[in-house]
Amino acid sequence: VDDDDDEEEDGVVTMAMMMSASFARAQSGNTSVRRAVLTTTTTTGPKSTSIATMMSVVRGRRSPETAKRVTMTRATNADGSDATSTAAPGTAPALTDAADANASTPRAPDRRAVLAVESGPLQRPPLGVAGALASFGALESTYLAIQKLTGGDVACPVGGCQTALNSGYAELFGAPLSAYGAVAYALVAALAFWGNGIQKELVAQGENRDRTLESSYARARVLLFFGATGLAGVSSYLLFVLAVKLGGVECVYCLTSAALSLTLFGVGFAGLSSKESGKALPAAIALYLVTLASMSIVLTGGDGDKASTAGMKLEYAQVKLDNTSTQYSRALAKHLADTGAKMYGAFWCSHCIEQKEYFGSGAEIPYVECFPDGWERGTPVAKSCDAAKVEGFPTWIINGKKIEGEQTLEELAKLSGFQGQNDAASMVADLF
């Protein structure tokens, strides 16, 4: 607008405002947006005044077939006659988009063009690794659940596994707690592999990534984080149970599960952007605390839990073995005793009993009892066991080397250098 023609400029602006207001009132009952162009042009000689306004017009009860693009044009020459739609010489150029002005038929937008956005750096946590860890956790929990349901003993390098898994804390609503863990780990593994697949597709797209796909990727990472938070809450409470409720017994499966869940939590948190973590962290903290509180309520250990240490004392008792010793097992036991080997154990340890069953009754095993006066919460191990730094049962000391867990007779013979043969001849001799 020419600065030296204030009166004419005021008239144009006033007229444009009146037309805009009238046009908006006419469309006030509508509910969806449609674009219109209002153009007012006044030409006086070589001078011109032009104003263009892009308006949002609401299309409500109109169907898509009746809705039309609205264009209003007013042009006035110096003699007061209407001007043509083509600007005369000296006319200020209109401010409308030429492409919009010439468009006559609306075209369906390209979906790819609409959804492709210029995005920031892509979050790339190791979701494949997280999926593999969660899958391992699911397999471990499944194995423990099967052993619990069938009444079998789990393979354990230390003596605390069976104690923990036979306690009332290993059950929830009559089902093995490890069965719930297997399902939880499987769900986290599915989320991790789902997110990993989306991540590969987004990486292949480069800088212009699909917005819908990015939204799914963000959802997968956030859900993985919350799932791992729940697992971490359960593992934290079970660690408390091992340390306090069960008197500090060692359970390699429990510790492995705790390590897996805490690692998954770290991967999940690291995979969130700063904006996502700011939104998700308060909810994750609440979920963690609720999980701890829920576990303390529903996982009580049961009234008859023999492994619960509160106010409980176990009197020392000799173990009666079912198997009978053989010539080979007796000779091996004598060799172990002669060479200074020792087996450290506890009378209540199921793995220690199984180790003795390998030898059978009648074999003089060089056995050291770590709780000769019985056991109750807080009872220290015997001095000889403490001096040998026994951390689990059974523990063998052979030729100065510490070996934890059950060992077969053949393994003990190899470790101690025993030269006897457990052959058919010795077996026949035992029969007669």
C-alpha positions as CSV (number, residue, x, y, z in Angstrom):
1,V,0.0,0.0,0.0
2,D,1.4,3.4,-1.0
3,D,2.3,5.4,2.1
4,D,1.3,8.7,0.5
5,D,-2.3,7.7,0.1
6,D,-3.5,7.2,3.6
7,E,-7.2,8.0,3.0
8,E,-7.4,5.4,0.2
9,E,-5.5,2.9,2.3
10,D,-7.9,3.3,5.2
11,G,-10.8,2.7,3.0
12,V,-9.4,-0.5,1.6
13,V,-8.5,-1.9,4.9
14,T,-11.9,-1.0,6.4
15,M,-13.7,-2.7,3.4
16,A,-11.5,-5.8,3.7
17,M,-12.3,-6.1,7.4
18,M,-16.0,-5.7,6.9
19,M,-16.0,-8.4,4.2
20,S,-13.9,-10.7,6.3
21,A,-16.3,-10.3,9.3
22,S,-19.4,-10.8,7.2
23,F,-17.9,-13.9,5.5
24,A,-16.9,-15.4,8.9
25,R,-20.4,-14.9,10.3
26,A,-21.9,-16.6,7.3
27,Q,-19.8,-19.6,8.0
28,S,-20.0,-19.7,11.8
29,G,-22.2,-22.8,12.0
30,N,-19.7,-25.1,10.2
31,T,-17.3,-27.6,11.7
32,S,-14.5,-28.5,9.3
33,V,-11.8,-26.2,7.7
34,R,-11.8,-25.1,4.1
35,R,-9.5,-22.4,2.7
36,A,-10.8,-19.3,0.9
37,V,-9.1,-16.3,-0.6
38,L,-10.5,-12.8,-0.2
39,T,-8.8,-10.3,-2.5
40,T,-9.7,-6.6,-2.7
41,T,-7.9,-4.4,-5.2
42,T,-8.3,-0.6,-5.7
43,T,-6.5,1.0,-8.6
44,T,-6.1,4.8,-9.1
45,G,-4.0,5.6,-12.0
46,P,-0.5,4.3,-11.7
47,K,-1.0,3.8,-8.0
48,S,-2.7,0.7,-6.6
49,T,-3.7,-0.8,-3.4
50,S,-4.0,-4.5,-2.9
51,I,-4.7,-6.6,0.2
52,A,-5.0,-10.4,0.3
53,T,-6.1,-12.4,3.3
54,M,-5.9,-16.2,3.7
55,M,-8.9,-17.2,5.8
56,S,-10.0,-20.5,7.4
57,V,-13.6,-21.2,6.5
58,V,-15.4,-23.8,8.4
59,R,-17.5,-26.3,6.4
60,G,-20.1,-27.9,8.7
61,R,-23.2,-29.5,7.4
62,R,-22.0,-29.2,3.8
63,S,-21.1,-32.4,2.1
64,P,-17.8,-32.6,0.3
65,E,-19.7,-32.5,-3.0
66,T,-21.3,-29.1,-2.3
67,A,-18.4,-27.4,-0.5
68,K,-16.6,-25.0,-2.8
69,R,-13.5,-23.0,-2.7
70,V,-14.6,-19.4,-2.1
71,T,-12.9,-16.5,-3.9
72,M,-14.0,-12.9,-3.6
73,T,-12.5,-10.2,-5.8
74,R,-13.3,-6.6,-5.9
75,A,-11.4,-4.2,-8.3
76,T,-12.2,-0.6,-8.7
77,N,-10.6,1.7,-11.3
78,A,-10.3,5.5,-11.0
79,D,-13.6,6.0,-12.9
80,G,-15.5,3.7,-10.5
81,S,-16.0,0.8,-13.1
82,D,-15.3,-2.8,-12.3
83,A,-11.9,-4.0,-13.3
84,T,-11.2,-7.3,-14.9
85,S,-9.6,-10.2,-13.0
86,T,-6.4,-9.5,-14.8
87,A,-4.5,-6.7,-13.0
88,A,-4.0,-3.6,-15.1
89,P,-0.6,-1.9,-15.6
90,G,0.5,-0.3,-12.3
91,T,-1.7,-2.7,-10.2
92,A,0.0,-4.1,-7.2
93,P,0.5,-7.8,-7.4
94,A,-2.1,-9.9,-5.5
95,L,-0.8,-11.8,-2.5
96,T,-2.6,-15.1,-3.3
97,D,-0.8,-18.3,-4.0
98,A,-0.7,-18.7,-7.8
99,A,-0.9,-22.5,-7.5
100,D,-4.0,-22.2,-5.2
101,A,-5.6,-19.7,-7.5
102,N,-5.2,-21.8,-10.6
103,A,-6.3,-25.0,-8.8
104,S,-9.8,-26.0,-10.0
105,T,-10.1,-29.7,-8.9
106,P,-8.8,-30.8,-5.5
107,R,-6.4,-33.7,-5.7
108,A,-6.0,-36.5,-3.1
109,P,-2.7,-35.9,-1.2
110,D,0.1,-38.3,-1.5
111,R,0.0,-40.3,1.7
112,R,3.8,-40.8,1.7
113,A,4.3,-37.0,1.3
114,V,1.9,-36.3,4.2
115,L,3.5,-38.8,6.6
116,A,7.1,-38.2,5.7
117,V,8.7,-35.7,8.0
118,E,12.1,-34.4,8.6
119,S,13.0,-36.0,12.0
120,G,15.7,-35.6,14.5
121,P,18.2,-38.3,15.5
122,L,16.7,-41.8,15.7
123,Q,16.9,-43.5,19.1
124,R,18.7,-46.8,18.5
125,P,18.9,-48.8,21.7
126,P,20.0,-52.5,21.3
127,L,16.5,-53.9,21.2
128,G,17.8,-57.1,19.5
129,V,20.0,-57.7,22.5
130,A,17.1,-56.9,24.9
131,G,14.9,-59.4,23.1
132,A,17.6,-62.1,23.4
133,L,18.0,-61.4,27.1
134,A,14.3,-61.5,27.8
135,S,14.0,-64.7,25.8
136,F,16.7,-66.3,28.0
137,G,14.8,-65.1,31.0
138,A,11.6,-66.7,29.7
139,L,13.4,-70.0,29.1
140,E,15.0,-70.0,32.6
141,S,11.6,-69.2,34.3
142,T,9.9,-72.0,32.2
143,Y,12.5,-74.5,33.4
144,L,12.0,-73.5,37.0
145,A,8.2,-73.7,36.7
146,I,8.4,-77.2,35.2
147,Q,10.7,-78.4,37.9
148,K,8.4,-76.8,40.5
149,L,5.3,-78.4,39.1
150,T,6.8,-81.9,38.7
151,G,8.6,-81.8,42.0
152,G,12.1,-82.2,40.5
153,D,15.3,-80.8,41.7
154,V,17.0,-78.1,39.7
155,A,20.6,-78.2,38.7
156,C,22.4,-75.7,40.9
157,P,26.1,-75.1,41.5
158,V,25.3,-73.9,45.0
159,G,23.1,-75.2,47.7
160,G,20.6,-72.3,48.1
161,C,18.6,-72.8,44.8
162,Q,16.4,-75.6,46.1
163,T,15.9,-73.9,49.4
164,A,14.6,-70.8,47.7
165,L,12.5,-72.6,45.1
166,N,10.9,-74.9,47.7
167,S,9.9,-72.0,49.9
168,G,6.4,-70.5,50.0
169,Y,7.8,-67.4,48.3
170,A,8.2,-69.3,45.1
171,E,4.4,-69.6,44.7
172,L,1.7,-67.1,43.9
173,F,-2.0,-68.0,44.1
174,G,-1.1,-71.7,44.0
175,A,1.0,-71.4,40.9
176,P,4.8,-71.2,40.6
177,L,6.0,-67.7,40.7
178,S,8.4,-68.6,37.9
179,A,5.4,-69.3,35.6
180,Y,4.3,-65.7,35.9
181,G,7.9,-64.7,35.3
182,A,8.1,-66.7,32.1
183,V,5.0,-64.9,30.7
184,A,6.3,-61.5,31.7
185,Y,9.7,-62.2,30.1
186,A,8.0,-63.5,26.9
187,L,5.9,-60.3,26.6
188,V,9.0,-58.1,27.1
189,A,10.9,-60.1,24.5
190,A,8.0,-59.7,22.0
191,L,8.0,-55.9,22.6
192,A,11.8,-55.8,22.1
193,F,11.8,-57.8,18.8
194,W,8.8,-55.7,17.6
195,G,10.7,-52.5,18.2
196,N,13.9,-53.9,16.7
197,G,12.0,-54.7,13.5
198,I,10.6,-51.1,13.3
199,Q,14.0,-49.7,14.1
200,K,15.6,-51.5,11.1
201,E,12.9,-50.2,8.8
202,L,13.3,-46.6,10.0
203,V,17.0,-46.8,9.6
204,A,16.5,-47.9,6.0
205,Q,14.3,-44.9,5.3
206,G,17.0,-42.4,6.1
207,E,16.3,-38.9,7.2
208,N,12.7,-38.7,5.8
209,R,11.0,-41.2,8.0
210,D,7.3,-42.3,8.1
211,R,5.5,-40.5,11.0
212,T,3.2,-43.4,11.6
213,L,6.1,-45.8,11.8
214,E,8.0,-43.5,14.2
215,S,4.9,-43.3,16.4
216,S,4.7,-47.1,16.6
217,Y,8.5,-47.2,17.3
218,A,8.1,-44.8,20.2
219,R,5.2,-46.8,21.6
220,A,7.2,-50.0,21.5
221,R,10.1,-48.4,23.3
222,V,7.9,-46.9,26.0
223,L,6.0,-50.2,26.6
224,L,9.3,-52.0,26.8
225,F,10.5,-49.6,29.4
226,F,7.4,-50.1,31.5
227,G,7.6,-53.9,31.2
228,A,11.2,-53.9,32.3
229,T,10.3,-51.6,35.2
230,G,7.7,-54.2,36.4
231,L,10.3,-57.0,36.2
232,A,12.9,-54.9,38.1
233,G,10.3,-54.2,40.8
234,V,9.6,-58.0,41.2
235,S,13.3,-58.8,41.2
236,S,14.1,-56.2,43.8
237,Y,11.6,-57.6,46.2
238,L,12.8,-61.2,45.6
239,L,16.4,-60.1,46.4
240,F,15.0,-58.7,49.7
241,V,13.4,-62.1,50.4
242,L,16.7,-63.9,49.7
243,A,18.7,-61.6,52.0
244,V,16.2,-61.2,54.8
245,K,13.3,-63.6,54.8
246,L,15.4,-66.7,53.8
247,G,18.5,-65.8,55.8
248,G,20.8,-64.9,52.9
249,V,20.6,-68.2,51.0
250,E,22.2,-68.1,47.5
251,C,20.1,-68.9,44.5
252,V,21.9,-68.6,41.2
253,Y,18.6,-68.6,39.2
254,C,17.2,-65.8,41.4
255,L,20.3,-63.7,41.0
256,T,20.4,-64.3,37.2
257,S,16.8,-63.3,36.8
258,A,17.5,-60.1,38.8
259,A,20.5,-59.3,36.6
260,L,18.4,-59.8,33.5
261,S,15.5,-57.6,34.6
262,L,17.8,-54.8,35.8
263,T,19.7,-54.9,32.4
264,L,16.4,-54.8,30.5
265,F,15.4,-51.8,32.6
266,G,18.7,-50.0,31.7
267,V,18.2,-50.7,28.0
268,G,14.6,-49.6,28.1
269,F,15.5,-46.3,29.9
270,A,18.4,-45.6,27.6
271,G,16.2,-46.1,24.6
272,L,13.9,-43.2,25.5
273,S,14.5,-39.6,24.2
274,S,14.7,-36.8,26.7
275,K,11.1,-35.8,26.1
276,E,9.9,-39.4,26.4
277,S,11.8,-40.1,29.6
278,G,10.5,-36.9,31.1
279,K,6.9,-38.1,30.5
280,A,7.4,-41.8,31.3
281,L,9.7,-41.6,34.4
282,P,7.1,-40.4,36.9
283,A,4.8,-43.2,35.8
284,A,7.6,-45.7,35.9
285,I,8.6,-44.8,39.5
286,A,4.9,-45.2,40.5
287,L,4.8,-48.6,38.8
288,Y,8.0,-49.7,40.6
289,L,6.7,-48.7,44.0
290,V,3.2,-50.3,43.4
291,T,5.0,-53.5,42.3
292,L,7.0,-53.6,45.5
293,A,4.0,-52.9,47.6
294,S,1.9,-55.5,45.8
295,M,4.6,-58.2,46.1
296,S,4.9,-57.6,49.8
297,I,1.2,-58.1,50.2
298,V,0.5,-61.1,48.0
299,L,3.9,-62.9,48.4
300,T,3.9,-63.7,52.1
301,G,5.6,-67.1,52.1
302,G,2.7,-69.0,53.7
303,D,2.1,-70.0,57.3
304,G,3.7,-73.4,56.8
305,D,6.7,-72.4,54.9
306,K,9.7,-74.4,56.2
307,A,12.2,-72.1,54.5
308,S,10.9,-69.0,56.3
309,T,13.3,-68.2,59.0
310,A,11.2,-66.1,61.3
311,G,11.2,-67.8,64.7
312,M,12.2,-71.1,63.3
313,K,14.9,-73.6,64.5
314,L,16.0,-76.9,62.8
315,E,17.5,-79.5,65.1
316,Y,20.5,-81.4,63.7
317,A,19.6,-84.8,62.4
318,Q,21.6,-87.5,60.7
319,V,20.6,-88.2,57.1
320,K,19.5,-91.7,56.3
321,L,20.6,-92.7,52.8
322,D,18.6,-95.0,50.5
323,N,21.4,-96.2,48.2
324,T,24.0,-98.8,49.2
325,S,27.7,-98.1,48.7
326,T,29.7,-100.1,46.2
327,Q,33.3,-101.3,46.3
328,Y,34.2,-98.5,44.0
329,S,32.5,-95.8,46.0
330,R,34.0,-97.0,49.3
331,A,37.5,-97.1,47.7
332,L,37.0,-93.6,46.3
333,A,35.8,-92.3,49.7
334,K,38.8,-93.8,51.4
335,H,41.1,-92.2,48.8
336,L,39.5,-88.8,49.3
337,A,40.0,-89.0,53.0
338,D,43.6,-90.2,52.7
339,T,44.5,-87.3,50.4
340,G,43.0,-84.7,52.7
341,A,39.9,-83.9,50.6
342,K,36.8,-82.5,52.5
343,M,33.2,-82.2,51.7
344,Y,31.5,-79.3,53.5
345,G,27.7,-79.3,53.7
346,A,24.6,-78.8,55.8
347,F,22.2,-81.4,57.1
348,W,19.2,-79.6,55.7
349,C,20.8,-79.2,52.2
350,S,19.1,-81.3,49.6
351,H,22.1,-81.2,47.3
352,C,24.3,-82.4,50.1
353,I,22.0,-85.4,50.6
354,E,22.1,-86.1,46.8
355,Q,25.9,-86.0,46.9
356,K,26.0,-88.6,49.7
357,E,23.6,-90.8,47.8
358,Y,26.2,-91.0,45.0
359,F,28.4,-92.9,47.5
360,G,25.7,-94.7,49.3
361,S,25.5,-95.9,52.9
362,G,28.6,-97.5,54.2
363,A,31.1,-95.2,52.4
364,E,33.2,-93.1,54.8
365,I,33.0,-89.8,53.1
366,P,35.3,-87.1,54.6
367,Y,32.3,-84.9,55.4
368,V,32.3,-81.7,57.5
369,E,28.9,-80.5,58.9
370,C,28.7,-76.7,58.9
371,F,25.7,-76.6,61.4
372,P,26.5,-79.4,63.9
373,D,24.3,-77.8,66.6
374,G,21.3,-77.2,64.4
375,W,20.2,-74.1,62.5
376,E,18.1,-71.1,63.0
377,R,18.2,-67.6,61.7
378,G,21.5,-65.9,62.5
379,T,23.3,-69.1,63.3
380,P,26.9,-68.8,62.1
381,V,28.6,-71.7,60.3
382,A,31.1,-73.9,62.0
383,K,34.6,-72.4,62.3
384,S,36.1,-75.0,60.0
385,C,33.5,-74.0,57.3
386,D,34.2,-70.4,57.8
387,A,38.0,-70.9,57.5
388,A,37.4,-72.8,54.3
389,K,35.3,-69.8,53.0
390,V,32.4,-72.0,52.2
391,E,29.7,-70.0,50.4
392,G,27.4,-72.7,49.2
393,F,26.6,-76.4,49.8
394,P,28.0,-78.8,49.0
395,T,31.6,-77.5,48.7
396,W,34.5,-79.8,48.0
397,I,38.1,-78.9,48.8
398,I,40.4,-81.3,46.8
399,N,44.1,-80.8,46.5
400,G,43.7,-77.2,47.7
401,K,41.1,-76.4,45.0
402,K,37.5,-75.4,45.9
403,I,34.7,-77.0,43.9
404,E,31.1,-76.0,44.6
405,G,28.0,-78.2,43.8
406,E,27.3,-81.8,43.4
407,Q,30.0,-83.9,41.7
408,T,29.7,-87.4,40.2
409,L,32.0,-90.1,41.4
410,E,33.9,-90.1,38.1
411,E,34.5,-86.3,38.4
412,L,35.7,-86.7,42.0
413,A,38.0,-89.5,41.0
414,K,39.5,-87.3,38.2
415,L,39.9,-84.3,40.5
416,S,41.6,-86.4,43.2
417,G,43.7,-88.6,41.0
418,F,42.0,-91.8,42.0
419,Q,43.1,-94.8,39.8
420,G,40.3,-97.3,40.6
421,Q,37.9,-98.6,38.0
422,N,34.2,-98.6,38.3
423,D,33.9,-101.5,35.9
424,A,31.6,-104.5,35.5
425,A,33.9,-106.7,37.6
426,S,33.6,-104.5,40.6
427,M,29.9,-104.3,40.2
428,V,29.6,-108.2,40.0
429,A,31.8,-108.4,43.1
430,D,29.4,-106.0,44.9
431,L,26.5,-108.3,44.1
432,F,28.1,-111.4,45.7
